[in-house]
């Protein structure tokens, strides 16, 4: 590996530049007194890097843990270190325009209060979401509480609302569990535990809200003015998020890069799970940004990390980020077409030395290894072309056969320990994983695997890798982690289209129990003037939408005529008060009898 330039302190200078004030104490709590975010827990990062952390990741954590109010340029401020993301505030003629109000309403409110303490009690006169990930809109009610914000424009890229609510709905349970492992929020904050996530420190644990956009940005070159603040937009769909945009503040000579260019290698496929991103398109939009915004800025900032000052420095940063994602994409395809599989490419791939030495291209959040595999997956999917992998046994059955082939648990454990002692932690983890899956009650195997995961985590430069290893070790020692799914969030439910609501119902049907069921229910929504026909047949709940006017070709067993708000109540089990019922109401009871609740306690590291 190319030696890293630890003597270069530019990032530390930039991270401290413009500092106004810190939140003291840097602890945010909820209305019930529960802890939402605690930046003070990272005070240990002021010390030198210990043996339990990678020096490069420790450096990144020292940078990300800086918190408070910062001036980017005259009239533009950022709140950093009070959530995984940053909140930017641009001062207008009457008030302030808020950009990306963090993940939780509580942290956003705390950040806004800190800003007002030092810049005056300015009203929020506009809000903007750069993209469709929760840490950039979830705190919206912290800056525009219920009962306020009438007439306040809220800008977002085209497609924002659909992607904002859908990405975490369809696979929300599994994704939420994996996010706990990825961000390490159950780990103790300590030199042996969680030291950040690369992109920021960790996610807040507060109230996720969503104030719907009122203004869609639909094209590059679109200009909008909010409270005297002029903005020129560049749409970048399919990059870091399905709906995303950069924009220029021409009067401030400041360029917002959303999350398209941050001070680390980002994810082509995040470990929490998502649709695979397009590294080719990502690189092209970064190149377009260099050309499109030209010489109209003196500083660039993003919704994570710290700004970059000086146009030449920004261009160098953007072109290197462009080259990073283009190289990842093109070289993976070159080696893929030479016959290598994803894991083989990941072992062979190396970045050019100039990128390896660039701190902002290091794999603190995304990694070269899992990004290469993601590019492979995007083009060729899960199958690597080896027929032996076409119909393998599932993990438990496979593990039992491996352990049997090695002579049983005791010799397998002895082999695994030998590999660990020799420093081959990767293969030791493979053998121990087979032992645990073959017999989840094997305490010796669980404890040994947990120890191997500790060592792998402490040696990882990538924040999510470290968190995954250490949280997996914790689960092996303590048992499955419990999570609480907020399925009653009224704002998120209201933001779902009716089709998406019905999709969420369909994916919770216990198909095998409903194999022999055959029923049809029509939902006539008077406020939407649409008829939604639900059909449960062969264990599959399908639905289609038609205009409400006129009679359907075939009569359903049950028709419910109601408004959209009442539909939300019906789906939440609040009964049929205020609903016009035509037909057999027991059909609804039968339909709901097949709906399963998500399991909040399934393990990740054991069967």
CORSUL-V905048 format. One record per residue. RES is the residue in one small letter. SS is DSSP state (hx for helix, st for strand, lp for the rest). NEAR is the number of other ideal C-beta (glycine too) atoms within 8 Angstrom. Layout:
BEGIN
res:ss:near
RES:SS:NEAR
RES:SS:NEAR
END
This chain:
BEGIN
res:ss:near
x:lp:3
x:lp:6
x:lp:5
x:lp:8
x:lp:7
x:lp:6
x:lp:4
x:lp:7
x:lp:6
x:hx:6
x:hx:11
x:hx:9
x:hx:8
x:hx:11
x:hx:10
x:hx:7
x:lp:10
x:lp:7
x:st:9
x:st:9
x:st:9
x:lp:8
x:lp:12
x:lp:4
x:lp:5
x:lp:12
x:st:9
x:st:14
x:st:8
x:lp:10
x:lp:3
x:lp:4
x:lp:5
x:lp:7
x:st:9
x:st:12
x:st:14
x:st:9
x:lp:13
x:hx:8
x:hx:6
x:hx:12
x:hx:6
x:hx:8
x:hx:10
x:hx:5
x:lp:6
x:lp:3
x:lp:7
x:lp:8
x:lp:4
x:lp:6
x:lp:13
x:lp:11
x:hx:8
x:hx:10
x:hx:17
x:hx:13
x:hx:11
x:hx:16
x:hx:15
x:hx:11
x:hx:13
x:hx:13
x:lp:12
x:lp:11
x:lp:10
x:st:13
x:st:14
x:st:13
x:st:9
x:st:12
x:st:10
x:lp:5
x:lp:6
x:st:15
x:st:14
x:st:13
x:st:17
x:st:10
x:lp:12
x:lp:17
x:lp:16
x:lp:13
x:lp:12
x:lp:12
x:st:17
x:st:15
x:st:15
x:st:13
x:st:12
x:lp:13
x:lp:4
x:lp:8
x:st:11
x:st:14
x:st:16
x:st:14
x:st:12
x:lp:15
x:lp:13
x:lp:18
x:lp:14
x:lp:18
x:hx:14
x:hx:16
x:hx:18
x:hx:17
x:hx:11
x:hx:12
x:hx:16
x:hx:15
x:hx:8
x:hx:14
x:hx:13
x:hx:10
x:hx:7
x:hx:8
x:hx:10
x:lp:4
x:lp:4
x:lp:11
x:st:7
x:st:15
x:st:12
x:st:15
x:st:17
x:st:14
x:st:15
x:lp:15
x:st:14
x:lp:16
x:lp:10
x:hx:9
x:hx:11
x:hx:15
x:lp:13
x:lp:14
x:lp:19
x:hx:15
x:hx:13
x:hx:17
x:hx:12
x:lp:10
x:lp:7
x:lp:4
x:lp:3
x:lp:7
x:lp:9
x:lp:4
x:lp:4
x:lp:10
x:st:10
x:st:14
x:st:15
x:st:13
x:st:16
x:lp:9
x:lp:10
x:hx:14
x:hx:10
x:hx:10
x:hx:12
x:hx:15
x:hx:13
x:hx:10
x:lp:11
x:lp:9
x:lp:11
x:lp:7
x:lp:8
x:hx:10
x:hx:10
x:hx:8
x:hx:12
x:hx:11
x:hx:12
x:hx:12
x:hx:10
x:hx:13
x:hx:13
x:hx:13
x:hx:12
x:lp:16
x:lp:9
x:lp:7
x:lp:11
x:lp:6
x:st:10
x:lp:8
x:lp:9
x:lp:6
x:lp:10
x:st:12
x:lp:14
x:lp:14
x:lp:15
x:lp:14
x:lp:13
x:lp:13
x:lp:11
x:lp:11
x:lp:11
x:lp:15
x:lp:9
x:lp:14
x:lp:8
x:lp:12
x:lp:12
x:lp:12
x:lp:11
x:lp:7
x:lp:10
x:lp:6
x:st:9
x:st:9
x:st:13
x:lp:6
x:lp:7
x:lp:8
x:lp:7
x:lp:9
x:st:8
x:st:11
x:st:7
x:st:13
x:lp:11
x:lp:8
x:st:13
x:st:10
x:st:13
x:st:10
x:st:16
x:st:15
x:st:12
x:lp:12
x:lp:10
x:lp:8
x:lp:12
x:lp:11
x:lp:10
x:lp:10
x:lp:15
x:st:17
x:st:13
x:st:16
x:st:12
x:st:14
x:st:14
x:lp:8
x:lp:6
x:lp:10
x:lp:10
x:st:14
x:st:15
x:st:15
x:lp:13
x:lp:13
x:lp:15
x:lp:16
x:lp:10
x:lp:13
x:lp:10
x:lp:15
x:lp:12
x:lp:10
x:lp:13
x:lp:14
x:lp:12
x:lp:9
x:lp:12
x:lp:8
x:lp:8
x:lp:10
x:lp:5
x:lp:10
x:lp:13
x:lp:9
x:hx:13
x:hx:10
x:hx:9
x:hx:14
x:hx:14
x:hx:8
x:hx:13
x:hx:15
x:hx:10
x:hx:10
x:hx:16
x:hx:11
x:hx:7
x:hx:8
x:hx:11
x:lp:5
x:lp:4
x:lp:8
x:lp:12
x:lp:8
x:st:14
x:st:14
x:st:15
x:lp:14
x:lp:12
x:lp:11
x:lp:12
x:lp:13
x:lp:12
x:st:11
x:st:9
x:lp:8
x:hx:8
x:hx:6
x:hx:9
x:hx:14
x:hx:9
x:hx:8
x:hx:12
x:hx:14
x:hx:11
x:hx:13
x:hx:13
x:hx:12
x:hx:11
x:hx:13
x:hx:14
x:hx:11
x:hx:11
x:hx:15
x:hx:12
x:hx:9
x:hx:9
x:hx:13
x:hx:10
x:hx:8
x:hx:12
x:hx:11
x:lp:6
x:lp:6
x:lp:3
x:lp:8
x:lp:9
x:hx:10
x:hx:7
x:hx:9
x:hx:15
x:hx:12
x:hx:6
x:hx:8
x:lp:12
x:lp:5
x:lp:10
x:lp:7
x:hx:7
x:hx:7
x:hx:12
x:hx:11
x:lp:9
x:lp:9
x:hx:11
x:hx:10
x:hx:12
x:lp:12
x:lp:13
x:lp:13
x:lp:14
x:lp:12
x:lp:9
x:hx:11
x:hx:8
x:hx:12
x:hx:16
x:hx:14
x:hx:13
x:hx:13
x:hx:15
x:hx:13
x:hx:12
x:hx:8
x:hx:8
x:hx:8
x:lp:5
x:lp:3
x:lp:7
x:lp:7
x:lp:5
x:lp:7
x:hx:4
x:hx:5
x:hx:7
x:lp:7
x:lp:2
x:lp:7
x:lp:6
x:lp:6
x:hx:8
x:hx:9
x:hx:8
x:hx:12
x:hx:14
x:hx:10
x:hx:9
x:hx:11
x:hx:14
x:hx:7
x:hx:6
x:lp:10
x:lp:6
x:lp:8
x:hx:11
x:hx:7
x:hx:9
x:hx:15
x:hx:13
x:hx:8
x:hx:10
x:hx:15
x:hx:10
x:hx:8
x:hx:12
x:hx:14
x:hx:6
x:lp:6
x:lp:5
x:lp:8
x:hx:12
x:hx:7
x:hx:8
x:hx:13
x:hx:12
x:hx:8
x:hx:13
x:hx:14
x:hx:11
x:hx:13
x:hx:17
x:hx:16
x:hx:13
x:hx:12
x:lp:9
x:lp:8
x:lp:4
x:lp:11
x:hx:6
x:hx:7
x:hx:14
x:hx:13
x:hx:10
x:hx:13
x:hx:15
x:hx:13
x:hx:10
x:hx:14
x:hx:14
x:hx:11
x:hx:10
x:hx:13
x:hx:14
x:hx:12
x:lp:7
x:lp:12
x:lp:9
x:lp:13
x:hx:16
x:hx:13
x:hx:13
x:hx:16
x:hx:16
x:hx:13
x:hx:13
x:hx:15
x:hx:14
x:hx:13
x:hx:14
x:hx:12
x:hx:14
x:hx:14
x:hx:8
x:hx:6
x:lp:4
x:lp:8
x:lp:11
x:lp:6
x:lp:9
x:lp:5
x:lp:9
x:lp:6
x:lp:5
x:lp:6
x:lp:9
x:hx:7
x:hx:10
x:hx:10
x:hx:10
x:hx:7
x:hx:10
x:lp:12
x:lp:6
x:hx:14
x:hx:9
x:hx:12
x:hx:13
x:hx:12
x:hx:10
x:hx:11
x:hx:11
x:hx:11
x:lp:7
x:lp:10
x:st:14
x:lp:9
x:hx:8
x:hx:6
x:hx:7
x:hx:12
x:lp:8
x:lp:4
x:lp:10
x:st:5
x:st:11
x:st:12
x:st:14
x:st:13
x:st:12
x:st:12
x:st:15
x:lp:9
x:lp:6
x:lp:8
x:lp:8
x:st:11
x:st:12
x:st:14
x:st:14
x:st:13
x:st:9
x:st:14
x:st:8
x:lp:4
x:lp:11
x:st:9
x:st:12
x:st:8
x:st:11
x:st:6
x:st:9
x:st:8
x:st:7
x:lp:10
x:lp:4
x:lp:4
x:lp:3
x:lp:10
x:lp:3
x:lp:5
x:lp:3
x:lp:11
x:lp:8
x:st:15
x:st:10
x:st:15
x:st:8
x:st:13
x:lp:8
x:hx:9
x:hx:6
x:hx:10
x:hx:13
x:hx:12
x:hx:9
x:hx:14
x:hx:8
x:lp:7
x:lp:6
x:lp:6
x:lp:6
x:lp:9
x:lp:5
x:lp:5
x:lp:10
x:st:6
x:st:9
x:st:7
x:st:9
x:lp:6
x:lp:9
x:hx:6
x:hx:13
x:hx:12
x:hx:8
x:hx:10
x:hx:13
x:hx:8
x:hx:6
x:lp:12
x:st:10
x:lp:7
x:lp:5
x:lp:9
x:lp:6
x:lp:9
x:lp:8
x:lp:7
x:lp:9
x:lp:9
x:lp:8
x:lp:11
x:lp:6
END
